[in-house]
């Protein structure tokens, strides 16, 4: 018993020593499970800047893009990484959609990670290549039906946000087989193909589509939120899918921050404190809102509420994905 107490005391002082020295000079790798230049990468780079500031300038965050398999390769890397606070994951709704799609997933979202807090919520837009022969949603849906089997829809891999949106929309308009799906390592490369006319359409986050829509390089047909984006100058007149008759269609992408299971509690507390400060950073907020995202400011910035939210999304998405009846493996 005396030996155990000595050990425990040693562990505690180690923790404390470790916490005091975190982050030290070693860089903190912020793993993004999608290609550079895409919407998730964009959130990560803006957040890394804000975290650098909120940690008093003595933390070196390095964004590491590890893409593939709808984001599950990057997530697996963090699940297996050293639990020392120097490897973090920034991921989105894919954290909740992957278990229903991948039967051989190498991680459990609720068991293999420490939750550090939610970051933002991002609406999605249904967009098409500039040459597409439709200029509003009605014409667009009729065009899809008239060209069933001849069109394709791009996405960032099975389980990605763009895939999930395409899956839900095609189910909602009962056009599951109307188009082939084309996977990319992220919606950044997919967007290049869309702007170039190599692919026909995509559903993607406003953080990646705003610039292209503004420049007229892609056409926008609808937004996926339950309510119209009245506060968004560019998208305020774009109809919601619900307004176009797709009852209950409501999809908003959320991003959160995670660490490997077993990361020291004091280190987690330090990162969560820095995150909460970063989410109040006016520059970060301005950048996010400029791209149609909403920075989270409710209890979900706290780890427990973040985890509870992801658990509820897991339950919500499972039947939606199973209804589509397509598994990734
Ligand atoms: C990305 O960053 O490329 C996207 O988040 C991918 C997606 O999930 O659609």
py3Dmol code that shows the C-alpha trace and the ligand (Angstrom):
import py3Dmol

protein = """\
ATOM      1  CA  UNK A   1       0.000   0.000   0.000  1.00  0.00           C
ATOM      2  CA  UNK A   2       2.844   2.424   1.011  1.00  0.00           C
ATOM      3  CA  UNK A   3       4.672   1.509  -2.273  1.00  0.00           C
ATOM      4  CA  UNK A   4       1.445   2.209  -4.293  1.00  0.00           C
ATOM      5  CA  UNK A   5       1.055   5.611  -2.684  1.00  0.00           C
ATOM      6  CA  UNK A   6       4.689   6.433  -3.472  1.00  0.00           C
ATOM      7  CA  UNK A   7       4.107   5.355  -7.105  1.00  0.00           C
ATOM      8  CA  UNK A   8       0.895   7.336  -7.365  1.00  0.00           C
ATOM      9  CA  UNK A   9       2.616  10.414  -5.895  1.00  0.00           C
ATOM     10  CA  UNK A  10       5.437   9.942  -8.406  1.00  0.00           C
ATOM     11  CA  UNK A  11       2.901   9.643 -11.252  1.00  0.00           C
ATOM     12  CA  UNK A  12       1.074  12.764 -10.104  1.00  0.00           C
ATOM     13  CA  UNK A  13       4.284  14.771  -9.904  1.00  0.00           C
ATOM     14  CA  UNK A  14       5.224  13.415 -13.332  1.00  0.00           C
ATOM     15  CA  UNK A  15       1.839  14.514 -14.672  1.00  0.00           C
ATOM     16  CA  UNK A  16       2.253  17.901 -13.038  1.00  0.00           C
ATOM     17  CA  UNK A  17       5.828  18.136 -14.346  1.00  0.00           C
ATOM     18  CA  UNK A  18       4.584  17.043 -17.779  1.00  0.00           C
ATOM     19  CA  UNK A  19       1.703  19.512 -17.721  1.00  0.00           C
ATOM     20  CA  UNK A  20       3.995  22.327 -16.670  1.00  0.00           C
ATOM     21  CA  UNK A  21       6.331  21.555 -19.545  1.00  0.00           C
ATOM     22  CA  UNK A  22       3.567  21.139 -22.165  1.00  0.00           C
ATOM     23  CA  UNK A  23       3.782  22.122 -24.949  1.00  0.00           C
ATOM     24  CA  UNK A  24       7.538  22.753 -24.624  1.00  0.00           C
ATOM     25  CA  UNK A  25       9.416  23.164 -27.900  1.00  0.00           C
ATOM     26  CA  UNK A  26       8.113  20.027 -29.631  1.00  0.00           C
ATOM     27  CA  UNK A  27       5.564  20.973 -32.354  1.00  0.00           C
ATOM     28  CA  UNK A  28       1.930  19.961 -31.966  1.00  0.00           C
ATOM     29  CA  UNK A  29       0.725  18.064 -35.022  1.00  0.00           C
ATOM     30  CA  UNK A  30      -2.867  18.975 -35.930  1.00  0.00           C
ATOM     31  CA  UNK A  31      -4.016  16.081 -38.118  1.00  0.00           C
ATOM     32  CA  UNK A  32      -6.599  16.923 -40.805  1.00  0.00           C
ATOM     33  CA  UNK A  33      -7.996  13.748 -42.434  1.00  0.00           C
ATOM     34  CA  UNK A  34      -8.563  15.466 -45.801  1.00  0.00           C
ATOM     35  CA  UNK A  35      -6.506  17.136 -48.529  1.00  0.00           C
ATOM     36  CA  UNK A  36      -4.864  20.541 -48.067  1.00  0.00           C
ATOM     37  CA  UNK A  37      -6.846  23.528 -49.286  1.00  0.00           C
ATOM     38  CA  UNK A  38     -10.253  22.024 -48.464  1.00  0.00           C
ATOM     39  CA  UNK A  39     -12.856  23.157 -45.912  1.00  0.00           C
ATOM     40  CA  UNK A  40     -11.541  21.104 -42.972  1.00  0.00           C
ATOM     41  CA  UNK A  41      -7.973  22.143 -43.736  1.00  0.00           C
ATOM     42  CA  UNK A  42      -9.143  25.757 -43.820  1.00  0.00           C
ATOM     43  CA  UNK A  43     -10.695  25.507 -40.339  1.00  0.00           C
ATOM     44  CA  UNK A  44      -7.522  23.832 -39.035  1.00  0.00           C
ATOM     45  CA  UNK A  45      -5.174  26.498 -40.382  1.00  0.00           C
ATOM     46  CA  UNK A  46      -7.305  29.342 -39.029  1.00  0.00           C
ATOM     47  CA  UNK A  47      -7.640  27.580 -35.668  1.00  0.00           C
ATOM     48  CA  UNK A  48      -3.913  26.774 -35.465  1.00  0.00           C
ATOM     49  CA  UNK A  49      -3.215  30.497 -35.766  1.00  0.00           C
ATOM     50  CA  UNK A  50      -5.727  31.340 -33.046  1.00  0.00           C
ATOM     51  CA  UNK A  51      -4.424  28.556 -30.756  1.00  0.00           C
ATOM     52  CA  UNK A  52      -0.854  29.746 -31.239  1.00  0.00           C
ATOM     53  CA  UNK A  53      -1.996  33.116 -29.885  1.00  0.00           C
ATOM     54  CA  UNK A  54      -4.198  31.755 -27.086  1.00  0.00           C
ATOM     55  CA  UNK A  55      -1.291  29.606 -25.865  1.00  0.00           C
ATOM     56  CA  UNK A  56       0.760  32.738 -25.443  1.00  0.00           C
ATOM     57  CA  UNK A  57       2.729  32.328 -28.672  1.00  0.00           C
ATOM     58  CA  UNK A  58       4.826  29.463 -27.314  1.00  0.00           C
ATOM     59  CA  UNK A  59       3.060  26.624 -29.093  1.00  0.00           C
ATOM     60  CA  UNK A  60       4.036  25.502 -32.574  1.00  0.00           C
ATOM     61  CA  UNK A  61       1.021  23.937 -34.344  1.00  0.00           C
ATOM     62  CA  UNK A  62       1.728  22.093 -37.595  1.00  0.00           C
ATOM     63  CA  UNK A  63      -1.234  21.085 -39.766  1.00  0.00           C
ATOM     64  CA  UNK A  64      -0.689  17.559 -41.103  1.00  0.00           C
ATOM     65  CA  UNK A  65      -2.986  16.383 -43.912  1.00  0.00           C
ATOM     66  CA  UNK A  66      -3.494  12.615 -43.748  1.00  0.00           C
ATOM     67  CA  UNK A  67      -6.296  11.892 -46.183  1.00  0.00           C
ATOM     68  CA  UNK A  68      -8.012   8.838 -47.623  1.00  0.00           C
ATOM     69  CA  UNK A  69     -10.947   6.474 -47.013  1.00  0.00           C
ATOM     70  CA  UNK A  70     -13.363   9.329 -46.255  1.00  0.00           C
ATOM     71  CA  UNK A  71     -11.107  10.598 -43.443  1.00  0.00           C
ATOM     72  CA  UNK A  72     -10.799   7.316 -41.550  1.00  0.00           C
ATOM     73  CA  UNK A  73      -7.057   6.933 -42.327  1.00  0.00           C
ATOM     74  CA  UNK A  74      -6.177  10.212 -40.592  1.00  0.00           C
ATOM     75  CA  UNK A  75      -8.452   9.438 -37.652  1.00  0.00           C
ATOM     76  CA  UNK A  76      -6.857   5.999 -37.237  1.00  0.00           C
ATOM     77  CA  UNK A  77      -3.417   7.630 -37.181  1.00  0.00           C
ATOM     78  CA  UNK A  78      -4.405   9.821 -34.213  1.00  0.00           C
ATOM     79  CA  UNK A  79      -6.149   6.955 -32.401  1.00  0.00           C
ATOM     80  CA  UNK A  80      -2.801   5.128 -32.458  1.00  0.00           C
ATOM     81  CA  UNK A  81      -0.594   8.172 -31.775  1.00  0.00           C
ATOM     82  CA  UNK A  82       1.339   8.866 -28.542  1.00  0.00           C
ATOM     83  CA  UNK A  83      -1.048  10.253 -25.901  1.00  0.00           C
ATOM     84  CA  UNK A  84       1.192  13.190 -24.993  1.00  0.00           C
ATOM     85  CA  UNK A  85      -0.770  16.139 -26.400  1.00  0.00           C
ATOM     86  CA  UNK A  86       1.544  16.544 -29.397  1.00  0.00           C
ATOM     87  CA  UNK A  87      -0.827  14.838 -31.829  1.00  0.00           C
ATOM     88  CA  UNK A  88      -4.348  16.215 -32.125  1.00  0.00           C
ATOM     89  CA  UNK A  89      -7.184  15.578 -34.579  1.00  0.00           C
ATOM     90  CA  UNK A  90      -9.480  18.157 -36.169  1.00  0.00           C
ATOM     91  CA  UNK A  91     -12.399  16.339 -37.689  1.00  0.00           C
ATOM     92  CA  UNK A  92     -16.021  16.843 -38.643  1.00  0.00           C
ATOM     93  CA  UNK A  93     -19.300  14.957 -38.850  1.00  0.00           C
ATOM     94  CA  UNK A  94     -17.286  12.092 -40.315  1.00  0.00           C
ATOM     95  CA  UNK A  95     -16.497  11.187 -36.682  1.00  0.00           C
ATOM     96  CA  UNK A  96     -20.168  10.196 -36.382  1.00  0.00           C
ATOM     97  CA  UNK A  97     -20.894   8.865 -39.890  1.00  0.00           C
ATOM     98  CA  UNK A  98     -17.926   6.486 -40.320  1.00  0.00           C
ATOM     99  CA  UNK A  99     -19.042   3.756 -37.841  1.00  0.00           C
ATOM    100  CA  UNK A 100     -22.274   3.170 -39.788  1.00  0.00           C
ATOM    101  CA  UNK A 101     -20.417   2.978 -43.102  1.00  0.00           C
ATOM    102  CA  UNK A 102     -17.205   1.137 -42.215  1.00  0.00           C
ATOM    103  CA  UNK A 103     -17.812  -2.235 -40.576  1.00  0.00           C
ATOM    104  CA  UNK A 104     -14.050  -2.803 -40.152  1.00  0.00           C
ATOM    105  CA  UNK A 105     -13.197   0.587 -38.586  1.00  0.00           C
ATOM    106  CA  UNK A 106      -9.940   0.446 -36.575  1.00  0.00           C
ATOM    107  CA  UNK A 107     -11.179   2.863 -33.898  1.00  0.00           C
ATOM    108  CA  UNK A 108     -14.211   3.613 -31.768  1.00  0.00           C
ATOM    109  CA  UNK A 109     -15.080   7.336 -31.841  1.00  0.00           C
ATOM    110  CA  UNK A 110     -16.425   7.413 -28.290  1.00  0.00           C
ATOM    111  CA  UNK A 111     -13.748   5.170 -26.701  1.00  0.00           C
ATOM    112  CA  UNK A 112     -10.432   5.841 -28.427  1.00  0.00           C
ATOM    113  CA  UNK A 113     -10.350   9.634 -28.151  1.00  0.00           C
ATOM    114  CA  UNK A 114     -10.318  12.433 -25.602  1.00  0.00           C
ATOM    115  CA  UNK A 115     -12.787  15.184 -26.502  1.00  0.00           C
ATOM    116  CA  UNK A 116     -11.407  18.739 -26.451  1.00  0.00           C
ATOM    117  CA  UNK A 117     -14.434  20.772 -27.582  1.00  0.00           C
ATOM    118  CA  UNK A 118     -16.464  21.701 -30.631  1.00  0.00           C
ATOM    119  CA  UNK A 119     -15.234  24.420 -33.016  1.00  0.00           C
ATOM    120  CA  UNK A 120     -17.821  25.431 -35.598  1.00  0.00           C
ATOM    121  CA  UNK A 121     -20.892  24.554 -37.651  1.00  0.00           C
ATOM    122  CA  UNK A 122     -20.913  24.903 -41.414  1.00  0.00           C
ATOM    123  CA  UNK A 123     -23.858  24.812 -43.850  1.00  0.00           C
ATOM    124  CA  UNK A 124     -23.510  22.909 -47.118  1.00  0.00           C
ATOM    125  CA  UNK A 125     -24.396  23.941 -50.648  1.00  0.00           C
ATOM    126  CA  UNK A 126     -25.509  21.839 -53.612  1.00  0.00           C
ATOM    127  CA  UNK A 127     -23.402  23.070 -56.532  1.00  0.00           C
ATOM    128  CA  UNK A 128     -22.828  22.226 -60.176  1.00  0.00           C
ATOM    129  CA  UNK A 129     -20.258  22.783 -62.872  1.00  0.00           C
ATOM    130  CA  UNK A 130     -20.679  26.107 -64.742  1.00  0.00           C
ATOM    131  CA  UNK A 131     -21.777  24.339 -67.936  1.00  0.00           C
ATOM    132  CA  UNK A 132     -24.664  22.474 -66.260  1.00  0.00           C
ATOM    133  CA  UNK A 133     -27.908  23.196 -68.148  1.00  0.00           C
ATOM    134  CA  UNK A 134     -29.905  24.429 -65.153  1.00  0.00           C
ATOM    135  CA  UNK A 135     -30.052  27.745 -63.284  1.00  0.00           C
ATOM    136  CA  UNK A 136     -32.363  27.000 -60.388  1.00  0.00           C
ATOM    137  CA  UNK A 137     -33.133  24.003 -58.162  1.00  0.00           C
ATOM    138  CA  UNK A 138     -36.329  22.907 -59.954  1.00  0.00           C
ATOM    139  CA  UNK A 139     -34.589  22.844 -63.350  1.00  0.00           C
ATOM    140  CA  UNK A 140     -31.619  21.157 -61.695  1.00  0.00           C
ATOM    141  CA  UNK A 141     -33.678  18.317 -60.216  1.00  0.00           C
ATOM    142  CA  UNK A 142     -35.524  17.845 -63.539  1.00  0.00           C
ATOM    143  CA  UNK A 143     -32.172  17.801 -65.331  1.00  0.00           C
ATOM    144  CA  UNK A 144     -30.920  15.086 -62.949  1.00  0.00           C
ATOM    145  CA  UNK A 145     -34.013  12.970 -63.631  1.00  0.00           C
ATOM    146  CA  UNK A 146     -33.853  13.543 -67.408  1.00  0.00           C
ATOM    147  CA  UNK A 147     -30.182  12.498 -67.439  1.00  0.00           C
ATOM    148  CA  UNK A 148     -30.363   9.604 -64.991  1.00  0.00           C
ATOM    149  CA  UNK A 149     -27.263   7.424 -65.216  1.00  0.00           C
ATOM    150  CA  UNK A 150     -25.345   9.974 -67.319  1.00  0.00           C
ATOM    151  CA  UNK A 151     -24.214  12.308 -64.541  1.00  0.00           C
ATOM    152  CA  UNK A 152     -21.688  12.053 -61.715  1.00  0.00           C
ATOM    153  CA  UNK A 153     -21.355  13.549 -58.232  1.00  0.00           C
ATOM    154  CA  UNK A 154     -17.985  14.214 -56.592  1.00  0.00           C
ATOM    155  CA  UNK A 155     -17.169  13.673 -52.923  1.00  0.00           C
ATOM    156  CA  UNK A 156     -14.251  13.341 -50.514  1.00  0.00           C
ATOM    157  CA  UNK A 157     -14.522   9.602 -49.922  1.00  0.00           C
ATOM    158  CA  UNK A 158     -17.095   7.332 -48.285  1.00  0.00           C
ATOM    159  CA  UNK A 159     -18.089   8.783 -44.928  1.00  0.00           C
ATOM    160  CA  UNK A 160     -17.001  12.307 -45.779  1.00  0.00           C
ATOM    161  CA  UNK A 161     -19.386  15.237 -45.357  1.00  0.00           C
ATOM    162  CA  UNK A 162     -19.753  15.690 -49.106  1.00  0.00           C
ATOM    163  CA  UNK A 163     -20.486  11.961 -49.490  1.00  0.00           C
ATOM    164  CA  UNK A 164     -23.006  11.982 -46.641  1.00  0.00           C
ATOM    165  CA  UNK A 165     -24.800  14.993 -48.126  1.00  0.00           C
ATOM    166  CA  UNK A 166     -24.914  13.410 -51.606  1.00  0.00           C
ATOM    167  CA  UNK A 167     -26.199  10.157 -50.115  1.00  0.00           C
ATOM    168  CA  UNK A 168     -28.956  11.901 -48.110  1.00  0.00           C
ATOM    169  CA  UNK A 169     -29.998  14.133 -51.040  1.00  0.00           C
ATOM    170  CA  UNK A 170     -30.110  11.303 -53.586  1.00  0.00           C
ATOM    171  CA  UNK A 171     -32.195   9.241 -51.127  1.00  0.00           C
ATOM    172  CA  UNK A 172     -34.498  12.222 -50.526  1.00  0.00           C
ATOM    173  CA  UNK A 173     -35.176  12.749 -54.255  1.00  0.00           C
ATOM    174  CA  UNK A 174     -35.301   8.996 -54.777  1.00  0.00           C
ATOM    175  CA  UNK A 175     -32.480   9.112 -57.302  1.00  0.00           C
ATOM    176  CA  UNK A 176     -29.974   6.747 -55.681  1.00  0.00           C
ATOM    177  CA  UNK A 177     -28.880   5.223 -58.968  1.00  0.00           C
ATOM    178  CA  UNK A 178     -29.249   8.433 -61.057  1.00  0.00           C
ATOM    179  CA  UNK A 179     -25.574   9.282 -60.942  1.00  0.00           C
ATOM    180  CA  UNK A 180     -22.149   7.734 -60.387  1.00  0.00           C
ATOM    181  CA  UNK A 181     -20.099   8.933 -57.442  1.00  0.00           C
ATOM    182  CA  UNK A 182     -16.493  10.022 -57.878  1.00  0.00           C
ATOM    183  CA  UNK A 183     -14.264  10.000 -54.745  1.00  0.00           C
ATOM    184  CA  UNK A 184     -11.373  12.408 -54.133  1.00  0.00           C
ATOM    185  CA  UNK A 185      -8.954  12.848 -51.188  1.00  0.00           C
ATOM    186  CA  UNK A 186     -10.879  15.970 -50.198  1.00  0.00           C
ATOM    187  CA  UNK A 187     -13.218  18.543 -51.663  1.00  0.00           C
ATOM    188  CA  UNK A 188     -10.296  20.797 -52.627  1.00  0.00           C
ATOM    189  CA  UNK A 189      -9.242  18.480 -55.495  1.00  0.00           C
ATOM    190  CA  UNK A 190     -12.924  17.703 -56.178  1.00  0.00           C
ATOM    191  CA  UNK A 191     -13.627  21.428 -56.541  1.00  0.00           C
ATOM    192  CA  UNK A 192     -10.825  21.785 -59.098  1.00  0.00           C
ATOM    193  CA  UNK A 193     -12.441  19.012 -61.143  1.00  0.00           C
ATOM    194  CA  UNK A 194     -15.877  20.655 -60.836  1.00  0.00           C
ATOM    195  CA  UNK A 195     -14.650  24.113 -61.851  1.00  0.00           C
ATOM    196  CA  UNK A 196     -12.861  22.420 -64.756  1.00  0.00           C
ATOM    197  CA  UNK A 197     -16.053  20.642 -65.813  1.00  0.00           C
ATOM    198  CA  UNK A 198     -14.590  17.140 -65.292  1.00  0.00           C
ATOM    199  CA  UNK A 199     -17.295  16.336 -62.755  1.00  0.00           C
ATOM    200  CA  UNK A 200     -20.945  17.488 -62.808  1.00  0.00           C
ATOM    201  CA  UNK A 201     -21.997  18.289 -59.241  1.00  0.00           C
ATOM    202  CA  UNK A 202     -21.094  18.156 -55.580  1.00  0.00           C
ATOM    203  CA  UNK A 203     -22.443  18.977 -52.139  1.00  0.00           C
ATOM    204  CA  UNK A 204     -19.826  20.864 -50.150  1.00  0.00           C
ATOM    205  CA  UNK A 205     -19.318  23.155 -47.172  1.00  0.00           C
ATOM    206  CA  UNK A 206     -19.700  26.917 -47.633  1.00  0.00           C
ATOM    207  CA  UNK A 207     -16.143  27.283 -46.309  1.00  0.00           C
ATOM    208  CA  UNK A 208     -15.045  25.767 -49.611  1.00  0.00           C
ATOM    209  CA  UNK A 209     -17.776  26.929 -51.979  1.00  0.00           C
ATOM    210  CA  UNK A 210     -18.229  30.602 -51.060  1.00  0.00           C
ATOM    211  CA  UNK A 211     -15.264  31.842 -53.113  1.00  0.00           C
ATOM    212  CA  UNK A 212     -16.203  29.738 -56.166  1.00  0.00           C
ATOM    213  CA  UNK A 213     -19.856  30.800 -56.085  1.00  0.00           C
ATOM    214  CA  UNK A 214     -18.905  34.449 -55.626  1.00  0.00           C
ATOM    215  CA  UNK A 215     -16.582  34.214 -58.651  1.00  0.00           C
ATOM    216  CA  UNK A 216     -19.261  32.484 -60.737  1.00  0.00           C
ATOM    217  CA  UNK A 217     -17.015  29.468 -61.255  1.00  0.00           C
ATOM    218  CA  UNK A 218     -19.747  27.098 -60.026  1.00  0.00           C
ATOM    219  CA  UNK A 219     -23.550  27.255 -59.917  1.00  0.00           C
ATOM    220  CA  UNK A 220     -25.373  26.973 -56.580  1.00  0.00           C
ATOM    221  CA  UNK A 221     -28.832  25.383 -56.417  1.00  0.00           C
ATOM    222  CA  UNK A 222     -29.683  24.934 -52.738  1.00  0.00           C
ATOM    223  CA  UNK A 223     -28.466  25.032 -49.149  1.00  0.00           C
ATOM    224  CA  UNK A 224     -28.817  22.040 -46.809  1.00  0.00           C
ATOM    225  CA  UNK A 225     -29.795  23.839 -43.609  1.00  0.00           C
ATOM    226  CA  UNK A 226     -33.341  23.757 -42.220  1.00  0.00           C
ATOM    227  CA  UNK A 227     -33.539  27.548 -42.391  1.00  0.00           C
ATOM    228  CA  UNK A 228     -32.397  29.868 -45.233  1.00  0.00           C
ATOM    229  CA  UNK A 229     -29.033  31.596 -44.631  1.00  0.00           C
ATOM    230  CA  UNK A 230     -30.525  35.100 -44.309  1.00  0.00           C
ATOM    231  CA  UNK A 231     -27.401  36.427 -42.599  1.00  0.00           C
ATOM    232  CA  UNK A 232     -25.198  35.368 -45.498  1.00  0.00           C
ATOM    233  CA  UNK A 233     -25.045  38.108 -48.181  1.00  0.00           C
ATOM    234  CA  UNK A 234     -24.052  35.645 -50.916  1.00  0.00           C
ATOM    235  CA  UNK A 235     -26.445  32.803 -50.069  1.00  0.00           C
ATOM    236  CA  UNK A 236     -29.456  34.577 -48.509  1.00  0.00           C
ATOM    237  CA  UNK A 237     -31.647  34.055 -51.590  1.00  0.00           C
ATOM    238  CA  UNK A 238     -30.585  30.456 -52.238  1.00  0.00           C
ATOM    239  CA  UNK A 239     -33.475  28.100 -51.332  1.00  0.00           C
ATOM    240  CA  UNK A 240     -33.224  25.387 -48.707  1.00  0.00           C
ATOM    241  CA  UNK A 241     -33.891  21.796 -49.802  1.00  0.00           C
ATOM    242  CA  UNK A 242     -36.867  21.828 -47.430  1.00  0.00           C
ATOM    243  CA  UNK A 243     -38.288  24.812 -49.345  1.00  0.00           C
ATOM    244  CA  UNK A 244     -37.828  22.724 -52.492  1.00  0.00           C
ATOM    245  CA  UNK A 245     -40.045  20.004 -51.034  1.00  0.00           C
ATOM    246  CA  UNK A 246     -37.496  17.749 -49.307  1.00  0.00           C
ATOM    247  CA  UNK A 247     -39.250  17.588 -45.952  1.00  0.00           C
ATOM    248  CA  UNK A 248     -37.032  17.419 -42.880  1.00  0.00           C
ATOM    249  CA  UNK A 249     -33.810  17.739 -44.933  1.00  0.00           C
ATOM    250  CA  UNK A 250     -31.430  19.368 -42.513  1.00  0.00           C
ATOM    251  CA  UNK A 251     -27.654  18.913 -42.671  1.00  0.00           C
ATOM    252  CA  UNK A 252     -25.029  21.131 -41.040  1.00  0.00           C
ATOM    253  CA  UNK A 253     -21.401  20.052 -40.759  1.00  0.00           C
ATOM    254  CA  UNK A 254     -19.659  20.483 -37.387  1.00  0.00           C
ATOM    255  CA  UNK A 255     -15.968  20.320 -36.508  1.00  0.00           C
ATOM    256  CA  UNK A 256     -14.368  19.311 -33.209  1.00  0.00           C
ATOM    257  CA  UNK A 257     -10.934  18.800 -31.661  1.00  0.00           C
ATOM    258  CA  UNK A 258      -9.698  15.445 -30.308  1.00  0.00           C
ATOM    259  CA  UNK A 259      -6.644  13.834 -28.686  1.00  0.00           C
ATOM    260  CA  UNK A 260      -5.627  10.176 -28.355  1.00  0.00           C
ATOM    261  CA  UNK A 261      -7.189   8.333 -25.403  1.00  0.00           C
ATOM    262  CA  UNK A 262      -4.996   8.576 -22.301  1.00  0.00           C
ATOM    263  CA  UNK A 263      -3.600  12.053 -22.967  1.00  0.00           C
ATOM    264  CA  UNK A 264      -2.833  13.515 -19.486  1.00  0.00           C
ATOM    265  CA  UNK A 265      -5.825  15.354 -17.961  1.00  0.00           C
ATOM    266  CA  UNK A 266      -3.736  18.454 -17.191  1.00  0.00           C
ATOM    267  CA  UNK A 267      -2.619  18.649 -20.836  1.00  0.00           C
ATOM    268  CA  UNK A 268      -6.216  18.214 -22.016  1.00  0.00           C
ATOM    269  CA  UNK A 269      -7.321  21.002 -19.686  1.00  0.00           C
ATOM    270  CA  UNK A 270      -4.568  23.277 -21.041  1.00  0.00           C
ATOM    271  CA  UNK A 271      -5.622  22.646 -24.654  1.00  0.00           C
ATOM    272  CA  UNK A 272      -9.325  23.049 -23.889  1.00  0.00           C
ATOM    273  CA  UNK A 273      -8.653  26.359 -22.140  1.00  0.00           C
ATOM    274  CA  UNK A 274      -6.647  27.526 -25.157  1.00  0.00           C
ATOM    275  CA  UNK A 275      -9.385  26.357 -27.507  1.00  0.00           C
ATOM    276  CA  UNK A 276     -12.080  28.298 -25.651  1.00  0.00           C
ATOM    277  CA  UNK A 277      -9.940  31.432 -25.883  1.00  0.00           C
ATOM    278  CA  UNK A 278      -9.280  30.826 -29.582  1.00  0.00           C
ATOM    279  CA  UNK A 279     -13.014  30.472 -30.274  1.00  0.00           C
ATOM    280  CA  UNK A 280     -13.464  33.976 -28.858  1.00  0.00           C
ATOM    281  CA  UNK A 281     -10.669  35.405 -31.037  1.00  0.00           C
ATOM    282  CA  UNK A 282     -12.316  38.132 -33.202  1.00  0.00           C
ATOM    283  CA  UNK A 283      -9.963  37.401 -36.105  1.00  0.00           C
ATOM    284  CA  UNK A 284     -10.818  33.689 -36.080  1.00  0.00           C
ATOM    285  CA  UNK A 285     -14.533  34.452 -35.816  1.00  0.00           C
ATOM    286  CA  UNK A 286     -14.334  36.974 -38.694  1.00  0.00           C
ATOM    287  CA  UNK A 287     -12.559  34.471 -40.949  1.00  0.00           C
ATOM    288  CA  UNK A 288     -15.057  31.721 -40.178  1.00  0.00           C
ATOM    289  CA  UNK A 289     -18.157  33.886 -40.530  1.00  0.00           C
ATOM    290  CA  UNK A 290     -16.809  35.273 -43.794  1.00  0.00           C
ATOM    291  CA  UNK A 291     -17.086  31.745 -45.157  1.00  0.00           C
ATOM    292  CA  UNK A 292     -20.570  31.068 -43.791  1.00  0.00           C
ATOM    293  CA  UNK A 293     -19.441  29.115 -40.713  1.00  0.00           C
ATOM    294  CA  UNK A 294     -20.728  29.727 -37.199  1.00  0.00           C
ATOM    295  CA  UNK A 295     -18.191  29.441 -34.362  1.00  0.00           C
ATOM    296  CA  UNK A 296     -19.551  27.355 -31.475  1.00  0.00           C
ATOM    297  CA  UNK A 297     -20.173  29.424 -28.341  1.00  0.00           C
ATOM    298  CA  UNK A 298     -22.407  27.096 -26.281  1.00  0.00           C
ATOM    299  CA  UNK A 299     -21.705  24.341 -23.748  1.00  0.00           C
ATOM    300  CA  UNK A 300     -20.339  22.092 -26.486  1.00  0.00           C
ATOM    301  CA  UNK A 301     -16.968  23.858 -26.127  1.00  0.00           C
ATOM    302  CA  UNK A 302     -16.687  21.730 -23.002  1.00  0.00           C
ATOM    303  CA  UNK A 303     -15.355  18.158 -23.515  1.00  0.00           C
ATOM    304  CA  UNK A 304     -18.296  16.369 -21.849  1.00  0.00           C
ATOM    305  CA  UNK A 305     -20.949  18.236 -23.867  1.00  0.00           C
ATOM    306  CA  UNK A 306     -18.878  17.800 -27.045  1.00  0.00           C
ATOM    307  CA  UNK A 307     -18.795  14.040 -26.479  1.00  0.00           C
ATOM    308  CA  UNK A 308     -22.514  13.901 -25.701  1.00  0.00           C
ATOM    309  CA  UNK A 309     -23.236  15.773 -28.941  1.00  0.00           C
ATOM    310  CA  UNK A 310     -21.140  13.366 -31.029  1.00  0.00           C
ATOM    311  CA  UNK A 311     -22.879  10.413 -29.360  1.00  0.00           C
ATOM    312  CA  UNK A 312     -26.274  11.888 -30.326  1.00  0.00           C
ATOM    313  CA  UNK A 313     -25.090  12.432 -33.918  1.00  0.00           C
ATOM    314  CA  UNK A 314     -23.871   8.829 -34.086  1.00  0.00           C
ATOM    315  CA  UNK A 315     -27.368   7.660 -33.139  1.00  0.00           C
ATOM    316  CA  UNK A 316     -29.026  10.114 -35.561  1.00  0.00           C
ATOM    317  CA  UNK A 317     -26.875   9.240 -38.602  1.00  0.00           C
ATOM    318  CA  UNK A 318     -26.833   5.429 -38.244  1.00  0.00           C
ATOM    319  CA  UNK A 319     -30.405   4.859 -39.538  1.00  0.00           C
ATOM    320  CA  UNK A 320     -29.936   7.508 -42.279  1.00  0.00           C
ATOM    321  CA  UNK A 321     -26.823   5.762 -43.599  1.00  0.00           C
ATOM    322  CA  UNK A 322     -28.243   2.261 -43.183  1.00  0.00           C
ATOM    323  CA  UNK A 323     -31.348   3.381 -45.125  1.00  0.00           C
ATOM    324  CA  UNK A 324     -29.060   4.209 -48.043  1.00  0.00           C
ATOM    325  CA  UNK A 325     -27.875   0.611 -47.748  1.00  0.00           C
ATOM    326  CA  UNK A 326     -24.311   1.242 -48.913  1.00  0.00           C
ATOM    327  CA  UNK A 327     -21.291   0.144 -46.822  1.00  0.00           C
ATOM    328  CA  UNK A 328     -17.734   1.329 -47.452  1.00  0.00           C
ATOM    329  CA  UNK A 329     -16.087  -2.043 -46.757  1.00  0.00           C
TER     330      UNK A 329
END
"""
ligand_1 = """\
9
LIG
C -12.536 18.396 -46.879
O -11.955 19.078 -46.041
O -12.060 18.066 -47.940
C -13.969 18.026 -46.588
O -14.298 18.235 -45.307
C -14.239 16.724 -47.076
C -15.635 16.248 -46.848
O -15.852 15.661 -45.825
O -16.487 16.473 -47.705
"""
view = py3Dmol.view(width=600, height=400)
view.addModel(protein, "pdb")
view.setStyle({"model": 0}, {"cartoon": {"style": "trace"}})
view.addModel(ligand_1, "xyz")
view.setStyle({"model": 1}, {"stick": {}})
view.zoomTo()
view.show()
